[in-house]
Amino acid sequence: MTIGNRIEDLLNEANMNRNDLADRLKISYSAVSKYITDKRTPDAETLNKIADIFEVTTDYIMGRTNQKYFRADETISFHSKGKLSDEDMKMVRDLIDRLVKDHKEEEKKKN
């Protein structure tokens, strides 16, 4: 899958259209269309913004992985090397969920 294919799939999953994405990115409809048709590649800043909008990883958009979402459990487990109990892991997951929810609410207030 190309970057354009992935962006188009993300738009469909989010029930958004190209105009919606252009508005959110503060760029032209034409630029978004060129990304989707692979006539142009988003720069790093735009790629990060797209990933933030759809809450996916930039690696997913670029086709480096098929895993769309950041998986905190795997990262925490990898870095802690089993030092966290199941209860500690639950607490960390709950904290991350709360931070993500707070962040989304703040983003909605900005828009």
PATOR-587045 format. One record per atom (N, C-alpha, C): residue number from 1; residue in one letter; atom name; x negated, y, z. Coordinates in Angstrom, 1 decimal. Last residue first. Layout:
# residues N
<pt seq="NUM" type="A" atom="CA" x="X" y="Y" z="Z"/>
...
END
This chain:
# residues 111
<pt seq="111" type="N" atom="N" x="10.0" y="23.4" z="18.5"/>
<pt seq="111" type="N" atom="CA" x="10.7" y="23.5" z="17.1"/>
<pt seq="111" type="N" atom="C" x="12.0" y="24.1" z="17.3"/>
<pt seq="110" type="K" atom="N" x="9.5" y="23.4" z="21.2"/>
<pt seq="110" type="K" atom="CA" x="8.7" y="24.3" z="20.3"/>
<pt seq="110" type="K" atom="C" x="9.4" y="24.5" z="19.0"/>
<pt seq="109" type="K" atom="N" x="11.2" y="21.4" z="22.1"/>
<pt seq="109" type="K" atom="CA" x="11.4" y="22.8" z="22.6"/>
<pt seq="109" type="K" atom="C" x="10.7" y="23.8" z="21.7"/>
<pt seq="108" type="K" atom="N" x="10.0" y="19.2" z="20.9"/>
<pt seq="108" type="K" atom="CA" x="11.4" y="19.6" z="20.5"/>
<pt seq="108" type="K" atom="C" x="11.6" y="21.0" z="20.9"/>
<pt seq="107" type="E" atom="N" x="7.6" y="19.1" z="22.4"/>
<pt seq="107" type="E" atom="CA" x="7.6" y="19.3" z="21.0"/>
<pt seq="107" type="E" atom="C" x="8.9" y="19.8" z="20.4"/>
<pt seq="106" type="E" atom="N" x="8.6" y="18.4" z="24.9"/>
<pt seq="106" type="E" atom="CA" x="7.9" y="19.7" z="24.7"/>
<pt seq="106" type="E" atom="C" x="7.9" y="20.1" z="23.2"/>
<pt seq="105" type="E" atom="N" x="9.6" y="15.9" z="24.4"/>
<pt seq="105" type="E" atom="CA" x="10.5" y="16.9" z="24.8"/>
<pt seq="105" type="E" atom="C" x="9.9" y="18.3" z="24.6"/>
<pt seq="104" type="K" atom="N" x="7.2" y="14.6" z="23.8"/>
<pt seq="104" type="K" atom="CA" x="8.2" y="14.7" z="22.8"/>
<pt seq="104" type="K" atom="C" x="9.2" y="15.8" z="23.1"/>
<pt seq="103" type="H" atom="N" x="5.9" y="14.7" z="26.3"/>
<pt seq="103" type="H" atom="CA" x="5.3" y="15.4" z="25.2"/>
<pt seq="103" type="H" atom="C" x="6.3" y="15.6" z="24.1"/>
<pt seq="102" type="D" atom="N" x="7.6" y="13.2" z="27.9"/>
<pt seq="102" type="D" atom="CA" x="7.4" y="14.6" z="28.2"/>
<pt seq="102" type="D" atom="C" x="6.9" y="15.3" z="27.0"/>
<pt seq="101" type="K" atom="N" x="7.2" y="10.7" z="26.6"/>
<pt seq="101" type="K" atom="CA" x="8.5" y="11.3" z="26.7"/>
<pt seq="101" type="K" atom="C" x="8.4" y="12.8" z="26.9"/>
<pt seq="100" type="V" atom="N" x="4.4" y="10.3" z="27.1"/>
<pt seq="100" type="V" atom="CA" x="4.9" y="10.4" z="25.8"/>
<pt seq="100" type="V" atom="C" x="6.3" y="11.1" z="25.7"/>
<pt seq="99" type="L" atom="N" x="4.5" y="10.2" z="30.0"/>
<pt seq="99" type="L" atom="CA" x="3.7" y="11.2" z="29.3"/>
<pt seq="99" type="L" atom="C" x="4.2" y="11.4" z="27.8"/>
<pt seq="98" type="R" atom="N" x="6.0" y="7.8" z="30.3"/>
<pt seq="98" type="R" atom="CA" x="6.5" y="9.1" z="30.8"/>
<pt seq="98" type="R" atom="C" x="5.8" y="10.3" z="30.1"/>
<pt seq="97" type="D" atom="N" x="4.4" y="5.9" z="29.1"/>
<pt seq="97" type="D" atom="CA" x="5.7" y="6.2" z="28.6"/>
<pt seq="97" type="D" atom="C" x="6.2" y="7.5" z="29.0"/>
<pt seq="96" type="I" atom="N" x="2.2" y="6.1" z="30.9"/>
<pt seq="96" type="I" atom="CA" x="2.0" y="6.5" z="29.5"/>
<pt seq="96" type="I" atom="C" x="3.4" y="6.8" z="28.8"/>
<pt seq="95" type="L" atom="N" x="3.4" y="5.2" z="33.2"/>
<pt seq="95" type="L" atom="CA" x="2.8" y="6.5" z="33.2"/>
<pt seq="95" type="L" atom="C" x="2.7" y="7.0" z="31.7"/>
<pt seq="94" type="D" atom="N" x="4.0" y="2.6" z="32.5"/>
<pt seq="94" type="D" atom="CA" x="5.1" y="3.5" z="32.8"/>
<pt seq="94" type="D" atom="C" x="4.6" y="5.0" z="32.8"/>
<pt seq="93" type="R" atom="N" x="1.4" y="1.6" z="32.1"/>
<pt seq="93" type="R" atom="CA" x="2.4" y="1.6" z="30.9"/>
<pt seq="93" type="R" atom="C" x="3.5" y="2.6" z="31.2"/>
<pt seq="92" type="V" atom="N" x="0.5" y="1.8" z="34.7"/>
<pt seq="92" type="V" atom="CA" x="-0.2" y="2.5" z="33.6"/>
<pt seq="92" type="V" atom="C" x="0.7" y="2.7" z="32.4"/>
<pt seq="91" type="M" atom="N" x="2.2" y="0.0" z="36.0"/>
<pt seq="91" type="M" atom="CA" x="2.2" y="1.4" z="36.4"/>
<pt seq="91" type="M" atom="C" x="1.5" y="2.3" z="35.3"/>
<pt seq="90" type="K" atom="N" x="1.5" y="-2.4" z="34.7"/>
<pt seq="90" type="K" atom="CA" x="2.9" y="-1.9" z="34.6"/>
<pt seq="90" type="K" atom="C" x="2.9" y="-0.4" z="35.0"/>
<pt seq="89" type="M" atom="N" x="-1.1" y="-2.7" z="35.6"/>
<pt seq="89" type="M" atom="CA" x="-0.8" y="-2.5" z="34.2"/>
<pt seq="89" type="M" atom="C" x="0.6" y="-1.9" z="34.0"/>
<pt seq="88" type="D" atom="N" x="-0.7" y="-3.1" z="38.3"/>
<pt seq="88" type="D" atom="CA" x="-1.4" y="-1.9" z="37.9"/>
<pt seq="88" type="D" atom="C" x="-1.1" y="-1.6" z="36.4"/>
<pt seq="87" type="E" atom="N" x="0.6" y="-5.5" z="38.2"/>
<pt seq="87" type="E" atom="CA" x="1.3" y="-4.4" z="38.8"/>
<pt seq="87" type="E" atom="C" x="0.7" y="-3.1" z="38.3"/>
<pt seq="86" type="D" atom="N" x="-1.4" y="-7.1" z="37.2"/>
<pt seq="86" type="D" atom="CA" x="-0.2" y="-7.0" z="36.4"/>
<pt seq="86" type="D" atom="C" x="0.6" y="-5.7" z="36.9"/>
<pt seq="85" type="S" atom="N" x="-4.5" y="-5.4" z="37.8"/>
<pt seq="85" type="S" atom="CA" x="-3.5" y="-6.4" z="38.1"/>
<pt seq="85" type="S" atom="C" x="-2.3" y="-6.2" z="37.2"/>
<pt seq="84" type="L" atom="N" x="-7.5" y="-4.8" z="36.1"/>
<pt seq="84" type="L" atom="CA" x="-6.2" y="-4.3" z="36.5"/>
<pt seq="84" type="L" atom="C" x="-5.2" y="-5.5" z="36.7"/>
<pt seq="83" type="K" atom="N" x="-9.7" y="-6.0" z="35.1"/>
<pt seq="83" type="K" atom="CA" x="-9.8" y="-5.5" z="36.4"/>
<pt seq="83" type="K" atom="C" x="-8.5" y="-5.0" z="37.0"/>
<pt seq="82" type="G" atom="N" x="-9.9" y="-6.9" z="32.4"/>
<pt seq="82" type="G" atom="CA" x="-9.2" y="-7.7" z="33.4"/>
<pt seq="82" type="G" atom="C" x="-9.2" y="-7.2" z="34.8"/>
<pt seq="81" type="K" atom="N" x="-11.3" y="-4.8" z="31.2"/>
<pt seq="81" type="K" atom="CA" x="-11.9" y="-6.2" z="31.2"/>
<pt seq="81" type="K" atom="C" x="-11.2" y="-7.0" z="32.3"/>
<pt seq="80" type="S" atom="N" x="-10.6" y="-2.3" z="30.6"/>
<pt seq="80" type="S" atom="CA" x="-10.7" y="-2.6" z="32.0"/>
<pt seq="80" type="S" atom="C" x="-11.2" y="-4.0" z="32.3"/>
<pt seq="79" type="H" atom="N" x="-10.6" y="-2.2" z="27.8"/>
<pt seq="79" type="H" atom="CA" x="-11.5" y="-1.3" z="28.6"/>
<pt seq="79" type="H" atom="C" x="-11.6" y="-1.7" z="30.0"/>
<pt seq="78" type="F" atom="N" x="-8.6" y="-4.1" z="27.2"/>
<pt seq="78" type="F" atom="CA" x="-10.0" y="-4.2" z="26.6"/>
<pt seq="78" type="F" atom="C" x="-11.0" y="-3.4" z="27.5"/>
<pt seq="77" type="S" atom="N" x="-6.4" y="-3.2" z="28.5"/>
<pt seq="77" type="S" atom="CA" x="-6.9" y="-4.5" z="28.8"/>
<pt seq="77" type="S" atom="C" x="-8.4" y="-4.6" z="28.4"/>
<pt seq="76" type="I" atom="N" x="-6.0" y="-0.7" z="27.2"/>
<pt seq="76" type="I" atom="CA" x="-6.3" y="-0.7" z="28.6"/>
<pt seq="76" type="I" atom="C" x="-6.9" y="-2.1" z="29.0"/>
<pt seq="75" type="T" atom="N" x="-5.6" y="-1.6" z="24.5"/>
<pt seq="75" type="T" atom="CA" x="-6.7" y="-0.8" z="24.8"/>
<pt seq="75" type="T" atom="C" x="-7.1" y="-0.8" z="26.3"/>
<pt seq="74" type="E" atom="N" x="-3.3" y="-3.2" z="24.8"/>
<pt seq="74" type="E" atom="CA" x="-4.5" y="-3.8" z="24.3"/>
<pt seq="74" type="E" atom="C" x="-5.7" y="-2.9" z="24.7"/>
<pt seq="73" type="D" atom="N" x="-1.4" y="-1.3" z="25.8"/>
<pt seq="73" type="D" atom="CA" x="-1.8" y="-2.5" z="26.6"/>
<pt seq="73" type="D" atom="C" x="-3.1" y="-3.1" z="26.1"/>
<pt seq="72" type="A" atom="N" x="-1.2" y="0.7" z="23.8"/>
<pt seq="72" type="A" atom="CA" x="-1.9" y="1.0" z="25.0"/>
<pt seq="72" type="A" atom="C" x="-2.3" y="-0.2" z="25.8"/>
<pt seq="71" type="R" atom="N" x="-1.3" y="0.8" z="20.6"/>
<pt seq="71" type="R" atom="CA" x="-0.9" y="-0.2" z="21.6"/>
<pt seq="71" type="R" atom="C" x="-1.7" y="0.0" z="22.8"/>
<pt seq="70" type="F" atom="N" x="0.0" y="2.9" z="18.2"/>
<pt seq="70" type="F" atom="CA" x="-1.1" y="2.7" z="19.2"/>
<pt seq="70" type="F" atom="C" x="-0.5" y="1.8" z="20.3"/>
<pt seq="69" type="Y" atom="N" x="1.6" y="1.5" z="15.4"/>
<pt seq="69" type="Y" atom="CA" x="1.6" y="2.3" z="16.6"/>
<pt seq="69" type="Y" atom="C" x="0.4" y="1.9" z="17.5"/>
<pt seq="68" type="K" atom="N" x="1.3" y="0.0" z="13.0"/>
<pt seq="68" type="K" atom="CA" x="1.7" y="1.4" z="13.0"/>
<pt seq="68" type="K" atom="C" x="1.4" y="2.2" z="14.2"/>
<pt seq="67" type="Q" atom="N" x="-0.9" y="-2.1" z="11.6"/>
<pt seq="67" type="Q" atom="CA" x="-0.4" y="-1.8" z="12.9"/>
<pt seq="67" type="Q" atom="C" x="0.0" y="-0.3" z="13.0"/>
<pt seq="66" type="N" atom="N" x="-2.3" y="-2.5" z="9.4"/>
<pt seq="66" type="N" atom="CA" x="-0.8" y="-2.6" z="9.3"/>
<pt seq="66" type="N" atom="C" x="-0.1" y="-2.3" z="10.6"/>
<pt seq="65" type="T" atom="N" x="-5.0" y="-0.4" z="8.6"/>
<pt seq="65" type="T" atom="CA" x="-4.4" y="-1.4" z="9.4"/>
<pt seq="65" type="T" atom="C" x="-2.9" y="-1.4" z="9.1"/>
<pt seq="64" type="R" atom="N" x="-5.7" y="1.4" z="6.6"/>
<pt seq="64" type="R" atom="CA" x="-6.8" y="0.6" z="7.3"/>
<pt seq="64" type="R" atom="C" x="-6.3" y="-0.5" z="8.2"/>
<pt seq="63" type="G" atom="N" x="-4.0" y="3.0" z="5.4"/>
<pt seq="63" type="G" atom="CA" x="-4.0" y="1.7" z="5.0"/>
<pt seq="63" type="G" atom="C" x="-5.1" y="0.8" z="5.6"/>
<pt seq="62" type="M" atom="N" x="-3.5" y="5.6" z="6.4"/>
<pt seq="62" type="M" atom="CA" x="-4.6" y="5.4" z="5.4"/>
<pt seq="62" type="M" atom="C" x="-4.7" y="4.0" z="4.9"/>
<pt seq="61" type="I" atom="N" x="-1.5" y="5.1" z="8.2"/>
<pt seq="61" type="I" atom="CA" x="-1.2" y="5.9" z="7.0"/>
<pt seq="61" type="I" atom="C" x="-2.3" y="5.6" z="6.0"/>
<pt seq="60" type="Y" atom="N" x="-3.0" y="3.6" z="10.1"/>
<pt seq="60" type="Y" atom="CA" x="-1.9" y="3.0" z="9.5"/>
<pt seq="60" type="Y" atom="C" x="-1.6" y="3.8" z="8.2"/>
<pt seq="59" type="D" atom="N" x="-4.9" y="5.5" z="11.0"/>
<pt seq="59" type="D" atom="CA" x="-5.4" y="4.3" z="10.3"/>
<pt seq="59" type="D" atom="C" x="-4.2" y="3.6" z="9.6"/>
<pt seq="58" type="T" atom="N" x="-3.3" y="7.3" z="12.3"/>
<pt seq="58" type="T" atom="CA" x="-3.8" y="7.7" z="11.0"/>
<pt seq="58" type="T" atom="C" x="-4.3" y="6.5" z="10.3"/>
<pt seq="57" type="T" atom="N" x="-0.4" y="5.7" z="13.8"/>
<pt seq="57" type="T" atom="CA" x="-1.8" y="6.0" z="13.8"/>
<pt seq="57" type="T" atom="C" x="-2.2" y="6.5" z="12.4"/>
<pt seq="56" type="V" atom="N" x="2.7" y="7.5" z="14.5"/>
<pt seq="56" type="V" atom="CA" x="1.9" y="6.4" z="14.1"/>
<pt seq="56" type="V" atom="C" x="0.5" y="6.7" z="14.1"/>
<pt seq="55" type="E" atom="N" x="4.7" y="9.5" z="14.7"/>
<pt seq="55" type="E" atom="CA" x="4.2" y="8.8" z="15.9"/>
<pt seq="55" type="E" atom="C" x="3.6" y="7.4" z="15.5"/>
<pt seq="54" type="F" atom="N" x="5.4" y="11.2" z="12.8"/>
<pt seq="54" type="F" atom="CA" x="6.0" y="9.8" z="12.7"/>
<pt seq="54" type="F" atom="C" x="5.6" y="8.9" z="13.9"/>
<pt seq="53" type="I" atom="N" x="4.0" y="13.4" z="13.6"/>
<pt seq="53" type="I" atom="CA" x="5.4" y="13.5" z="13.3"/>
<pt seq="53" type="I" atom="C" x="6.1" y="12.2" z="13.4"/>
<pt seq="52" type="D" atom="N" x="1.3" y="12.4" z="13.8"/>
<pt seq="52" type="D" atom="CA" x="2.1" y="12.9" z="15.0"/>
<pt seq="52" type="D" atom="C" x="3.6" y="13.0" z="14.8"/>
<pt seq="51" type="A" atom="N" x="0.8" y="11.9" z="11.1"/>
<pt seq="51" type="A" atom="CA" x="0.8" y="10.8" z="12.1"/>
<pt seq="51" type="A" atom="C" x="1.5" y="11.2" z="13.4"/>
<pt seq="50" type="I" atom="N" x="0.9" y="14.5" z="10.1"/>
<pt seq="50" type="I" atom="CA" x="1.9" y="13.5" z="9.7"/>
<pt seq="50" type="I" atom="C" x="1.9" y="12.3" z="10.7"/>
<pt seq="49" type="K" atom="N" x="-1.3" y="15.6" z="11.5"/>
<pt seq="49" type="K" atom="CA" x="0.1" y="16.1" z="11.7"/>
<pt seq="49" type="K" atom="C" x="1.1" y="15.1" z="11.3"/>
<pt seq="48" type="N" atom="N" x="-3.4" y="14.1" z="10.4"/>
<pt seq="48" type="N" atom="CA" x="-3.1" y="14.0" z="11.8"/>
<pt seq="48" type="N" atom="C" x="-1.7" y="14.5" z="12.2"/>
<pt seq="47" type="L" atom="N" x="-3.2" y="15.0" z="7.7"/>
<pt seq="47" type="L" atom="CA" x="-3.0" y="13.6" z="8.1"/>
<pt seq="47" type="L" atom="C" x="-2.7" y="13.4" z="9.5"/>
<pt seq="46" type="T" atom="N" x="-3.8" y="17.7" z="8.1"/>
<pt seq="46" type="T" atom="CA" x="-2.5" y="17.3" z="7.6"/>
<pt seq="46" type="T" atom="C" x="-2.2" y="15.8" z="8.0"/>
<pt seq="45" type="E" atom="N" x="-6.5" y="17.4" z="8.8"/>
<pt seq="45" type="E" atom="CA" x="-5.6" y="18.1" z="9.7"/>
<pt seq="45" type="E" atom="C" x="-4.2" y="17.7" z="9.3"/>
<pt seq="44" type="A" atom="N" x="-7.7" y="16.0" z="6.6"/>
<pt seq="44" type="A" atom="CA" x="-7.7" y="15.4" z="7.9"/>
<pt seq="44" type="A" atom="C" x="-6.6" y="16.0" z="8.8"/>
<pt seq="43" type="D" atom="N" x="-5.5" y="16.3" z="3.7"/>
<pt seq="43" type="D" atom="CA" x="-6.7" y="16.5" z="4.4"/>
<pt seq="43" type="D" atom="C" x="-6.6" y="16.0" z="5.8"/>
<pt seq="42" type="P" atom="N" x="-3.8" y="13.9" z="1.6"/>
<pt seq="42" type="P" atom="CA" x="-3.8" y="15.0" z="2.7"/>
<pt seq="42" type="P" atom="C" x="-5.1" y="15.1" z="3.3"/>
<pt seq="41" type="T" atom="N" x="-4.4" y="13.7" z="-1.8"/>
<pt seq="41" type="T" atom="CA" x="-4.6" y="13.1" z="-0.5"/>
<pt seq="41" type="T" atom="C" x="-4.5" y="14.2" z="0.6"/>
<pt seq="40" type="R" atom="N" x="-2.4" y="13.5" z="-4.8"/>
<pt seq="40" type="R" atom="CA" x="-3.2" y="14.3" z="-3.9"/>
<pt seq="40" type="R" atom="C" x="-3.3" y="13.6" z="-2.5"/>
<pt seq="39" type="K" atom="N" x="-1.0" y="11.8" z="-6.0"/>
<pt seq="39" type="K" atom="CA" x="-1.7" y="12.7" z="-6.9"/>
<pt seq="39" type="K" atom="C" x="-2.6" y="13.6" z="-6.1"/>
<pt seq="38" type="D" atom="N" x="0.7" y="10.0" z="-4.7"/>
<pt seq="38" type="D" atom="CA" x="-0.8" y="9.7" z="-4.7"/>
<pt seq="38" type="D" atom="C" x="-1.5" y="10.6" z="-5.7"/>
<pt seq="37" type="T" atom="N" x="3.2" y="10.7" z="-4.3"/>
<pt seq="37" type="T" atom="CA" x="3.0" y="10.1" z="-5.6"/>
<pt seq="37" type="T" atom="C" x="1.5" y="9.8" z="-5.8"/>
<pt seq="36" type="I" atom="N" x="3.0" y="11.8" z="-1.8"/>
<pt seq="36" type="I" atom="CA" x="3.8" y="10.6" z="-1.9"/>
<pt seq="36" type="I" atom="C" x="3.5" y="9.9" z="-3.2"/>
<pt seq="35" type="Y" atom="N" x="1.5" y="14.1" z="-2.3"/>
<pt seq="35" type="Y" atom="CA" x="1.0" y="13.0" z="-1.3"/>
<pt seq="35" type="Y" atom="C" x="1.7" y="11.7" z="-1.6"/>
<pt seq="34" type="K" atom="N" x="3.2" y="15.4" z="-4.0"/>
<pt seq="34" type="K" atom="CA" x="1.9" y="15.0" z="-4.5"/>
<pt seq="34" type="K" atom="C" x="1.3" y="13.9" z="-3.6"/>
<pt seq="33" type="S" atom="N" x="5.2" y="16.0" z="-2.2"/>
<pt seq="33" type="S" atom="CA" x="5.5" y="15.2" z="-3.3"/>
<pt seq="33" type="S" atom="C" x="4.2" y="14.6" z="-3.9"/>
<pt seq="32" type="V" atom="N" x="3.9" y="17.8" z="-0.5"/>
<pt seq="32" type="V" atom="CA" x="4.4" y="16.6" z="0.0"/>
<pt seq="32" type="V" atom="C" x="4.6" y="15.6" z="-1.1"/>
<pt seq="31" type="A" atom="N" x="3.5" y="19.9" z="-2.4"/>
<pt seq="31" type="A" atom="CA" x="2.3" y="19.3" z="-1.8"/>
<pt seq="31" type="A" atom="C" x="2.7" y="17.9" z="-1.2"/>
<pt seq="30" type="S" atom="N" x="6.1" y="20.6" z="-3.0"/>
<pt seq="30" type="S" atom="CA" x="5.3" y="20.1" z="-4.0"/>
<pt seq="30" type="S" atom="C" x="4.1" y="19.4" z="-3.5"/>
<pt seq="29" type="Y" atom="N" x="7.0" y="21.7" z="-0.7"/>
<pt seq="29" type="Y" atom="CA" x="7.6" y="20.5" z="-1.1"/>
<pt seq="29" type="Y" atom="C" x="6.7" y="19.8" z="-2.1"/>
<pt seq="28" type="S" atom="N" x="4.3" y="23.2" z="1.2"/>
<pt seq="28" type="S" atom="CA" x="5.3" y="23.2" z="0.1"/>
<pt seq="28" type="S" atom="C" x="5.8" y="21.8" z="-0.1"/>
<pt seq="27" type="I" atom="N" x="4.2" y="23.3" z="4.8"/>
<pt seq="27" type="I" atom="CA" x="3.5" y="23.2" z="3.5"/>
<pt seq="27" type="I" atom="C" x="4.7" y="23.1" z="2.5"/>
<pt seq="26" type="K" atom="N" x="4.8" y="22.7" z="7.5"/>
<pt seq="26" type="K" atom="CA" x="4.7" y="24.1" z="7.0"/>
<pt seq="26" type="K" atom="C" x="3.8" y="24.2" z="5.8"/>
<pt seq="25" type="L" atom="N" x="5.6" y="20.3" z="8.4"/>
<pt seq="25" type="L" atom="CA" x="4.1" y="20.5" z="8.1"/>
<pt seq="25" type="L" atom="C" x="3.8" y="21.9" z="7.8"/>
<pt seq="24" type="R" atom="N" x="8.3" y="20.6" z="8.4"/>
<pt seq="24" type="R" atom="CA" x="7.6" y="20.3" z="9.7"/>
<pt seq="24" type="R" atom="C" x="6.1" y="20.5" z="9.6"/>
<pt seq="23" type="D" atom="N" x="8.8" y="21.1" z="5.7"/>
<pt seq="23" type="D" atom="CA" x="9.1" y="22.1" z="6.7"/>
<pt seq="23" type="D" atom="C" x="8.4" y="21.9" z="8.0"/>
<pt seq="22" type="A" atom="N" x="8.0" y="18.6" z="4.6"/>
<pt seq="22" type="A" atom="CA" x="7.3" y="19.9" z="4.2"/>
<pt seq="22" type="A" atom="C" x="7.6" y="21.0" z="5.2"/>
<pt seq="21" type="L" atom="N" x="9.9" y="16.9" z="5.7"/>
<pt seq="21" type="L" atom="CA" x="8.5" y="16.8" z="6.1"/>
<pt seq="21" type="L" atom="C" x="7.7" y="18.1" z="5.7"/>
<pt seq="20" type="D" atom="N" x="12.2" y="17.9" z="4.5"/>
<pt seq="20" type="D" atom="CA" x="12.1" y="17.9" z="6.0"/>
<pt seq="20" type="D" atom="C" x="10.6" y="17.8" z="6.4"/>
<pt seq="19" type="N" atom="N" x="11.6" y="17.5" z="1.8"/>
<pt seq="19" type="N" atom="CA" x="11.8" y="18.8" z="2.3"/>
<pt seq="19" type="N" atom="C" x="11.6" y="18.9" z="3.8"/>
<pt seq="18" type="R" atom="N" x="11.7" y="14.7" z="1.7"/>
<pt seq="18" type="R" atom="CA" x="10.4" y="15.4" z="1.5"/>
<pt seq="18" type="R" atom="C" x="10.5" y="16.8" z="2.0"/>
<pt seq="17" type="N" atom="N" x="13.7" y="13.5" z="4.5"/>
<pt seq="17" type="N" atom="CA" x="13.4" y="13.7" z="3.1"/>
<pt seq="17" type="N" atom="C" x="12.1" y="14.5" z="3.0"/>
<pt seq="16" type="M" atom="N" x="14.4" y="11.0" z="7.0"/>
<pt seq="16" type="M" atom="CA" x="13.9" y="12.3" z="6.6"/>
<pt seq="16" type="M" atom="C" x="13.7" y="12.3" z="5.1"/>
<pt seq="15" type="N" atom="N" x="14.7" y="8.6" z="8.4"/>
<pt seq="15" type="N" atom="CA" x="15.9" y="9.3" z="7.7"/>
<pt seq="15" type="N" atom="C" x="15.6" y="10.7" z="7.5"/>
<pt seq="14" type="A" atom="N" x="12.6" y="7.2" z="9.2"/>
<pt seq="14" type="A" atom="CA" x="12.9" y="8.3" z="10.0"/>
<pt seq="14" type="A" atom="C" x="14.2" y="9.1" z="9.5"/>
<pt seq="13" type="E" atom="N" x="12.2" y="5.4" z="7.1"/>
<pt seq="13" type="E" atom="CA" x="12.5" y="4.9" z="8.4"/>
<pt seq="13" type="E" atom="C" x="13.0" y="6.0" z="9.3"/>
<pt seq="12" type="N" atom="N" x="11.6" y="7.3" z="5.0"/>
<pt seq="12" type="N" atom="CA" x="12.8" y="6.5" z="5.0"/>
<pt seq="12" type="N" atom="C" x="13.2" y="6.0" z="6.3"/>
<pt seq="11" type="L" atom="N" x="9.1" y="8.2" z="5.9"/>
<pt seq="11" type="L" atom="CA" x="10.2" y="9.1" z="5.7"/>
<pt seq="11" type="L" atom="C" x="11.5" y="8.4" z="5.7"/>
<pt seq="10" type="L" atom="N" x="7.7" y="5.8" z="5.8"/>
<pt seq="10" type="L" atom="CA" x="7.9" y="6.5" z="7.1"/>
<pt seq="10" type="L" atom="C" x="9.0" y="7.5" z="7.0"/>
<pt seq="9" type="D" atom="N" x="7.6" y="5.4" z="3.1"/>
<pt seq="9" type="D" atom="CA" x="8.3" y="4.4" z="4.0"/>
<pt seq="9" type="D" atom="C" x="8.6" y="5.0" z="5.3"/>
<pt seq="8" type="E" atom="N" x="6.1" y="7.6" z="2.3"/>
<pt seq="8" type="E" atom="CA" x="7.5" y="7.5" z="1.8"/>
<pt seq="8" type="E" atom="C" x="8.2" y="6.5" z="2.7"/>
<pt seq="7" type="I" atom="N" x="3.7" y="7.0" z="3.5"/>
<pt seq="7" type="I" atom="CA" x="4.4" y="8.2" z="3.9"/>
<pt seq="7" type="I" atom="C" x="5.8" y="8.1" z="3.5"/>
<pt seq="6" type="R" atom="N" x="3.0" y="4.6" z="2.1"/>
<pt seq="6" type="R" atom="CA" x="3.2" y="4.6" z="3.6"/>
<pt seq="6" type="R" atom="C" x="4.0" y="5.8" z="4.1"/>
<pt seq="5" type="N" atom="N" x="2.7" y="5.5" z="-0.5"/>
<pt seq="5" type="N" atom="CA" x="3.8" y="4.5" z="-0.2"/>
<pt seq="5" type="N" atom="C" x="4.1" y="4.5" z="1.3"/>
<pt seq="4" type="G" atom="N" x="0.6" y="7.3" z="-0.1"/>
<pt seq="4" type="G" atom="CA" x="1.9" y="7.8" z="-0.5"/>
<pt seq="4" type="G" atom="C" x="3.0" y="6.8" z="-0.2"/>
<pt seq="3" type="I" atom="N" x="-1.5" y="5.5" z="0.5"/>
<pt seq="3" type="I" atom="CA" x="-1.1" y="6.5" z="1.5"/>
<pt seq="3" type="I" atom="C" x="0.3" y="7.0" z="1.2"/>
<pt seq="2" type="T" atom="N" x="-0.4" y="2.2" z="-0.7"/>
<pt seq="2" type="T" atom="CA" x="-1.2" y="3.5" z="-0.8"/>
<pt seq="2" type="T" atom="C" x="-0.7" y="4.4" z="0.3"/>
<pt seq="1" type="M" atom="N" x="-0.8" y="-1.2" z="0.0"/>
<pt seq="1" type="M" atom="CA" x="0.0" y="0.0" z="0.0"/>
<pt seq="1" type="M" atom="C" x="-0.9" y="1.2" z="0.0"/>
END
